[in-house]
Each structure stands twice: as C-alpha cells, then as structure tokens.
Amino acid sequence: MPIFKTPFNGYSVKFSPFYESRLAVGTAQNFGILGNGRLHVLDLSPTSPAITELIAFDTADGVYDVAWSESHDSVLVAAIADGSVKLYDTSLPPQSNPLRSLQEHAREVHGLDYNPTRRDSFLSASWDDSVKLWTLDRPTSIRTFREHAYCVYSVAWNPKHADVFASASGDCSVRIWDVREPGSTMIIPGHQHEILACDWNKYDDCLIATASVDKSIKVWDVRNYRVPVTVLNGHGYAVRKIKFSPHRRNLIVSCSYDMTVCLWDFMIEDALVGRYDHHTEFAVGVDMSVLVEGLMASTGWDEHVYVWQQGMDPRAA
C-alpha cells in the first residue's frame, strides 16, 4: 500500500470528491505548537503502490484541517493555526495562491466542513469558541455561531438537510444548529470530557457519532438523545477523529492518540472489527474515500500518510 513522507507532522487527510486517486494533507511543523505549515495535494499512482505530490502550498503557520470544495474540483480550504481560513486552487501555481485568506477567527481554526448538499458554503470551527459560515464568493463570513463555552474542534454538515450542522466542543457538548434559526436547536451533553470530533451517518440523517478525550465513541439518535445508541470502547487514549463510511451504514473509522486507526461496526456486539497500528506517533487524521469503497487514508505526527484498502495492511508494499 502507498506511503508518503511529509516534512512536517500530519494533521488532516481528505480524499477528493472528484478524483478517486487524489487527496489533500494538512501538516504542521513542531507538532503544530509553533512554526510553519504545508498543504500537500497528492496523487495515487494507477499502476504502482506509489504516491506523488501534485502540488504543495507553504503557510507561515500550521495547517490543522483541510476540506475539498464540493463545487470546484481544484479548490480546497485550509484551517490555519493563525486563525485564518485560506482558499487554494490546485490548477494555479503556488505563487498565485492562496486565492483568499479569510481572517476573522480570534484563535486557531481547527476544523472545516464543506456543505455536501448545497455545495456553495463551508463551516470553520475555532478555538475562539465559535463556528463561522462562509461562501467562496464572499470575503467575509455570512454568520458566526457563538454558544459553546470552550474551543470548537469539529463541525459537520448533515448529509441530507442542507441547513443543519453539528459542532463538537471542549465544553463536553455537541450542538445541533439550523442556519435558519437564531440559536442552536439541540444540545447533547455527550461526554464527561472534551469532545474532539463528530460526524453524521450518511444513510440515517438522525444518527451522529461523537469522539472524546474519554477514549470512547458514542452514537446518538437526535430524536432521542438522552441515552446513546451505543458506546464504542477500545482506544487507549483520546479519540481524535471519526468518520462514518460513505458506503456502509454501520461502519465508522476512528484515529487516536493511542497511535491506532480503528474500524467499527456499531450495530454488532463485538463492534471493533479492525485495528491498524501502522503509525508510530499520534494518529490525528483519517478519511474514507467517497469514490472507492473501502479505500482509507490516515496521517499522524510521525510525518507519514498511509493509503490502503480496508482489510489490508497499510504498511504492505
């Protein structure tokens, strides 16, 4: 399986929604504490297990997250440690990038999500406790959502309802929002510790998963969120990112500070169906391809990007 070595520590990896062999990786120098960042756009070789760099963009601060545009195949958005959100176009040379730098957040931008149904807008989540809504054609945000009492780490659009999204925060809650409403429409007090990530099920728009510093993943039904549908235990440290499969309703992939990537079937008793221990440092970025069923990618502080097929060894040549 192909492996790519990054000069800085990996933070985020995302498959392109347009090209099955393309992915973007956000990295940060010195574990994201201080220093530069780099956004890599990578291509998988169709003939050999190799990854080549299509283009790279350097930033003065770390890149904590990336998101591909759902409307333009060459455009992507980066969440930067200096509080900015930067837009890039891979069809243009590095000197013509970024297309735009959106500087409104007061602290680090930690999470991004592009609207998959409306395809004209995206969200940013920041350590300034807020979420902002943006469109590609406007130099300023459309709206700021302020209710969380601590850092917002992750944000996710509902895959069916174009105006609904969720935000996960260090205040131990997930909030559900409708952009047409003045405030959040639901508060899920999901964990006793910080919630680092959330994601919606792609086949049941009422199911949302949360991942926490408490080492657990919980699946919730927003129609009855007093008790979780299930609790997934198996990681040894904080769970950093989670992603529902775009192809199978019951599958979730997660990555953790325990250096592993785990695959779960949340509907069966022995839910942990796969564990990958290929990283040698914190595993902080994970994704599943929308275009190729079972194709997975991860990155971590060990400065490696792995791409592999579910069930295979990520380190196998």
Secondary structure, 3 states (H helix, E strand, C coil): CCEEECCCEEEEEEECCCCCCEEEEEEEHHHHCCCCEEEEEEEECCCCCCEEEEEEEEECCCEEEEEECCCCCCEEEEEECCCEEEEEECCCCHHHCCCEEEECCCCCEEEEEECCCCCCEEEEEECCCEEEEEECCCCCCCEEEECCCCCEEEEEECCCCCCEEEEEECCCCEEEEECCCCCCCEEECCCCCCEEEEEECCCCCCEEEEEECCCEEEEEECCCCCCCCEEEECCCCCEEEEEECCCCCCEEEEEECCCCEEEEECCCCCCEEEEECCCCCCEEEEEECCCCCCEEEEEECCCEEEEEECCCCCCCC
